[in-house]
Amino acid sequence: MAAPSASPMPPLRLLPSTCRSGAWQMATDAWLLEQAAPSFRLYSWQRPTLSLGFHQGKVEAHWSELASAGVIDLVRRPSGGRAVLHAGEITYGLVWPGAPLGRKRAYGLACRWLLEAFAQLGHPLQPGSQASAAQPSNCFASGTAADLVDADGAKRIGSAQLWRRGCLLQHGSILVEPADELWQQVFKAPPPRLARLPLEGSALQILLIRSALTWLPTAGSGWTEGALSGAELATIGARLGPYTEGLSSGRAGRAGASPEASPEASIDRTTWGKARPSG
C-alpha cells in the first residue's frame, strides 16, 4: 500500500502592513507562529525601538537611560540574535511550517525573495561570511550567513529565527535609511554605510511584497490577504506584557515573566536539536 501523501500547504496569509508598538508587533508574530500556518507581513514601529534577542540577557545601562528619557522603547523579541534598532528600516515576519531543519538552508530559502528584490533594485546582496560565535551586542555590527550584505560587506539585512515543533518564525530588519544620530546614541558607533535605494516608502514595500509572493517557499500554494480580526487582536492584546517586562530596569525580563503571562511559555524552542531561538 502506498504511503499517504503529505498534506498540501495552505495558502500563504499576507497580512497588511501595520505601524504599532514593539510589544504589539512581537506579540503578533508569536501568535502567528502558534497558528502554525504560513504567513508573511511587513511592518514598522510607532516609535524608535530597540529589540533584544530572546537570550540577550543584559540590557546596556545607557539603553535603559535612553528608554527612561523617552528617546527609544525597549522590547524583547521571541526570536534570537542581537539588538536591532528599528528606525529607518522595514521589519518582516515570516511563519513557515515544515521549514527544512538546517540553519544555512532555511535561511537561504527564506531570504531568496530579498536577494531577488535587491537585485531588481540594482543593489545586489549576498550572505555574510563572518563567524556566528562571540557576536557583539549590535546585530548590524557583523554579518553572518544569516545576514545579507552588499558588495562592500556592509550589512543591509539582519535576520533571526525561532522554531516551534518544526514551524519557523523568521524576523528580519531591512535597513533603508538608518538614523545616524540615534544610531550613535544607541550603539556608540555609526550605522552601516549603505547606498541610497532608488525606491522608498510604499513603492519599496510594494516591490518587496511582490518579490515575497513570487519567491517565498510558502507562497507555492497561492496566497490570500488576511487582516487580523477583532477576536485575534483581542487575543494578541492580552499578551503584550512579557515583551517589555523588566527591560527598563536593566534585565532582559524573560526570567521574571510568569508561565501564565508569557506567550512563549508553551513554545517548544527546538532549534536543530537545541532548545533555543537562533539568529
PyMOL commands that set and color helices and strands:
alter all, ss='L'
color gray80, all
select helices_A, chain A and resi 22-35+61-68+103-110+112-120+139-141+180-187+201-215+217-219+230-237+241-243+247-249
alter helices_A, ss='H'
color red, helices_A
select strands_A, chain A and resi 12-14+18-20+39-45+49-52+73-76+84-86+89-97+126-127+148-149+155-164+167-175+223-225
alter strands_A, ss='S'
color yellow, strands_A
deselect
rebuild
show_as cartoon
